[in-house]
Amino acid sequence: MRILVAPDKFAGTLSAVEAAEAVALGWRRQAPDDEVDLAPMSDGGPGFVDVLHAARGGDLLAVTVTGPTGAPTPATVLVLDGTAYVETAQACGLHLTGAAGAESATTRGVGELLEAALGTGVSTVVLGLGGSGTNDGGAGLLAALGATADVALDAGPAGLAGVTQVDLDAARERVGDVRLVAASDVDNPLTGLFGATKVFGPQKGVGEDRLPVLDGWLEEWAGATDRRTSLEKGAGAAGGLGHALLLLGATREPGIALVVDAVGLAERARAADLVLTGEGAFDFSSRAGKVPSGVADVAQQALRPCVALAGQVLVGSREMRALGVESAYSLVDLVGEERAFADPAGALAELAERVARTWSR
């Protein structure tokens, strides 16, 4: 049999590359004659650059940028065939904000990453949005590119209180004719009931009582920049980084679709007999632009069965099949939560070995 292994990261434990390797190891133990093709995936969030580099190669440019709390933070830009790829979570990810939280966290480092990408002379820069711990409407990014205002743009959303005037000319001039692409499946606006703060703020440690305050700061920011842009789909992605990129003329593309195309997943699925995917928690959120649903769509189009391996499976069989997944298997159910976190690679390999007993010929 030919097996295509296309998982996302297992958040907090394994990168997508590590997860794919663990699945392959376990599968080969049970079915050593099967041909296993590894295609680690990303939806634009953490692991975006690693996944593309593993699939396509290219040159990695190491840079040090300002983290969300101001600390120097290592990051990389992938340069490949005239396009630079940036993973915004490397500069403003939730794992970097710590106890400081979203109220003072800045996206200045994302702007510095973009500046580094522009400096390579490429014609296109693709920014993977996802996993952010910030909520500043992209003000820090714009400041790093030269934007100015009557408030501090790199002091997090709290710094935007009272903003009335913003000058984006220098930032837009720095981007020039370079095409910007925001790789994200989030279609939320910047503010309001379905905006960046209300929907994603709680995941970033914003208390219920503080949500209206942060949303109010972003309302002021939207009024001082471009209200119409703030209402566009995707403006609320990554705590409003989408808004800043749209102000700079970016277009928006689904992150998972971009990676599917970049790694040639459709062709590889047609060459396989079975497609495996997975992520840390396979739940209802897996429907909207996440890796398992994207991989399952590709498998369906190729008329191949798709099976998911996950840390936890939190959907029933009916919902699973609606996503295009034939079966899903849980690490926690097999080895227990303690072992799943203590030895995630070993546990995932063990799960893959178990699944191979059912699915391999």
N, C-alpha and C positions, 0 to 999 in steps of 0.2 A: 504493500500500500504506500501511497504518497500522502504525507501528512503536512499540512501548512499550519505553522504555529504562529499566531498573530495576536499576542496579548498586549494590554496596556500595562502600565506600572501597577504594582500592588502598593498603594500609598503608604509610606512610612516604613516599608520593609524591603521591597525589591523594585529596582528599575525595570522598565519593559525589557531591556536586553537581558538582565539577570533572570527575569521570569521566563522568557523564551528558552534560555539555556537550561533552566531547571526542568521545564516541561520536557524538553528534548531528552535530557538525561534519563528521566524516569521512563519515558516512552520507550527508549532504546533498550532499557533493561528488560522490559517485557516483550518487545517486538524488535529485536536487533536487525531484522531484515527489512523493516520499513524504511522508506526514504523520508527524512524529516527536513523540511524547509523552514528556516527561522525568519520571521518578518515582524520583529518588535514594532509596536505602534504607539502613536500619540495623537491626542486631539488638539494639540497646540499648547498644552500645559507642561508641567515638569517632565523632562525627558525628551522634549521636542527636538532639540539639537542632537542629542545622542542617537536618537532613532534615525534621523535623516543621515547622520554621518555613518552609522553602521550600514545603512542600506546603499548609500550613494557615494560615500567617500567625500572628497573635498578637503579644503584647508581650514584648520581651526586656528583662530586668532585669539590668544589669551589676553584679557584685559582686566583691569581692576576698576570697579565702579563704586559709587556711593550706595550703600545698602539703605533699606527703608528707615533705619534708625540713625544713619549717618556714618556707620562703620565701613571701612574699606571691605569690599566684597569681590571675590574672584568670579569671573564670568567668561563666556566664550562666544565668538561669532563664527558661524560656519559660512565659508565662501565657496560657492559651487556654481560653475557655468554662468557667471555673470549675475548671480543672485546671492545676497547675504541673508542668512537665517538667524533670527534672534529669539531667544527664549526669555520672555520678560520675567518669568518666575525666578530666574537666576539673580535678578536684581531687586525684585520686590515681592518674593514669594512669602507665603504664610509662615514658612519655617524660619524666616529671617526677622519677622516683626517681634516675636517674643512677647514679653509682658507689656511692652510699650503700647501695643495695640494699634488699631487703624487710625485713631484720631490725629496722631502726629506723624504717621508713617508717610514717607515721600517716594515718589516714582522718579526722582532725579536720576537714579542709577540707570533706569530704562532709557532715559534720554541720552545718557553717556554711552550706553550700549549702541543706541541708534547712531550717535555721532561716530563711533568707531566703525560701524558698518558702512556709513556714508563715506568714510575716509578710505575705504578699500577700492572705490571707483566703480562699484557695481551699478547696474541700471535699475535693479529691483531690490527692495528689502522686504522680507516677510517676517512679521513679528508674531510669534505664537503667544496668544493670550490665554491665561488660565492659571489657577493656583495662586493668585495674588493675595497678599495680606494688606493691601493698600486700598484707600478709598478717597483719593484726592482729585478725582476727575482728570487725571493726567497732567495736573498743573506742574508737577516737578519735572516731568518729561519735557514740557514746553520750555521751562526755565533753563534746562540744560542746553537747549538749542538756541537760547538767546531771547526768548520772550520776556517781557517785563510787565509789571502791573503796579497798582498802588497799594499792594499788600505783598507779603512774602509768599512766593509761589512754591517754595520747596520746604514748607513747614507743615505739610500734611493738610487735611481738610480744615483743621482748626485755623490755619493761616489764611484761609480764604474768607473768613468772616469780614464783612464790610467791603468786599471787592466791588469796584464799580468800573474800573478801566483796565483793559488788557491790550497790549500791543504784540501781535503775533508776527509782524512783518519779518523780523530777523529769523525767527524759526522757520517760516515758510521759505525764506530766501535760502536758508541752509539746506533744506530738502531739495529745492530747485526742481529739476525735471525727473528726479528719481521716483520711480513708482513705489508706493508703499502699499503693502497688503496686510490687513489685520486678520490673522487666522484664528477665528473664533466661531463657535456655534451659538453663543449667547446673543439673543436678540432683544434684550431688555433696553429700555431707554435709560438716560442718565439718572433721572429723578422720578419721584412719585411712588405710587403703590407698587408698581412692578419695576422700580428703578434699582440702581446698583446698591444703594444703602439698605432699602427695605428687604430686598430678596437675599442679598449676599452678606450684608453687615453682620448678622448673627454668627455666621461661619468664621468671621474675623474677630470675634470677641466683643462686638459692639452690643451693649446692653439694650434691652427693650426701651428703656427710658431715654436713651441717647440717640436712637434711630431718627426721631424727628429733628434733632439738633443737627446731626451730620447731613441729613437730607436738605435741611434749610441752607447750610453752607454751600452745598452743591447747586441749589436753586440760584443762589447769588452768583456762583461761578458761571452757570448756564446763561444768566441774564447779561453778564459782563462779556461773554465770548460770543455765543450764537445760540439763541433759544431753539431755533429750528433744528440745528444740528444735534442738540441735546435730546431731541425727541426721536431721532432716527434709530432704527433697529441696530443694536450693537453698541450704541453709545455708552451703555452701562457695563460693558464687558470689562473685566479686570479692574473693578472699582472706578470705572470711568476712563481708563486708558483708551477705550474705544472712542470716546468723545474727543480726546486730544488728537488721536490719529485721524479721525474724520475731519477735524479742523485743518489738518495738514494735507487733506486731499486723498487720504487712504481709501481703498476699496476694501470690502469685507468678503472673505471666503471662508466656508466651513473648514475648520481645522482638520477634522478627520478626513474629509474629501481630499484636501490638499496632500495629506500624508499617503492616503490610498493611491493617489496618482503617482506621487514621488517614488514609492517603493514598488510600483507595478503590481499591486495586489490582485487586481482583476485577472490578469494573465496567469499569475501564480496560482490563484484559486482554481482556474479552469484546468490547470495541470495536476491538481491534487484530487485525492479521493475523499478526504475529510479535512475540514477546517476547524482548528482549535483557537479559541480566544479566551480572554479572562481579564479580571481586575480584582481589586481588593474587596469591594462590596458590589455584588450584582443585584441591583435593586431597581426601583421605578425610575430613578434618575438616569439609568443606563439607556433609557429610550432616546433622549434628546441629544443627538450629536456626540454621544460617547463612543468609545472604541468598540465595545461589544456589539452595539447596534449597527455601527458602520461596517464592521467586519461581517456580521450576519447578513447585511444587505448585499455585500459583494458575493458571499457564499450562495445566497438565494439566486442571484443573477447568473451564477455559474452552475446552478442546479446541483450544488454540493451541500451535504449536511454540515451544520455548524454546532459545535459543542463548547460550552463554557466551563472553565475552571476558575473558581473564585475563592477569596478568603472566606466570604460568607455569601450564601444565596438567600435573598430576601424577597423573592417573587415566586409565585406558584407556577405550575406547569402551563396553565392557560396563558398567563401573562408572558411566560418565557417563549412560548410558541408564537405569540403575537409579535415578539421581537425577532423571530426567525431563528431561534435557538432550539435545537432538538432536545437537549438535556443540559443540565448544569450541575456541577459537583462542588461541594463545599470543603475547604481545608479544615475549618473548625469542626465540622461534623465528623471528619475522618480522624483527626489527631488531637482535637481539643484546642481551645484558644491559647493556652500557655505554650504548647509546642509550636503552634502556628506562628506565634510571634518570636519565640526563642530561636527557632531554626526554620525560617520561612522557605529558604531554597530547598532544604532537605525535605520539608513537609510537602512542598509543591511537587517535587520529583516523585515522592511516594504517591501522591494523589494521581499524577499523570500515569504512573505505572499501573495503578488500580483501574483507571479509565481505559487504558490500552487493552486490558483483559476483556472488556466489553466491546470495544470498537474496532480493534485491529483484527484482521482476518487470520 
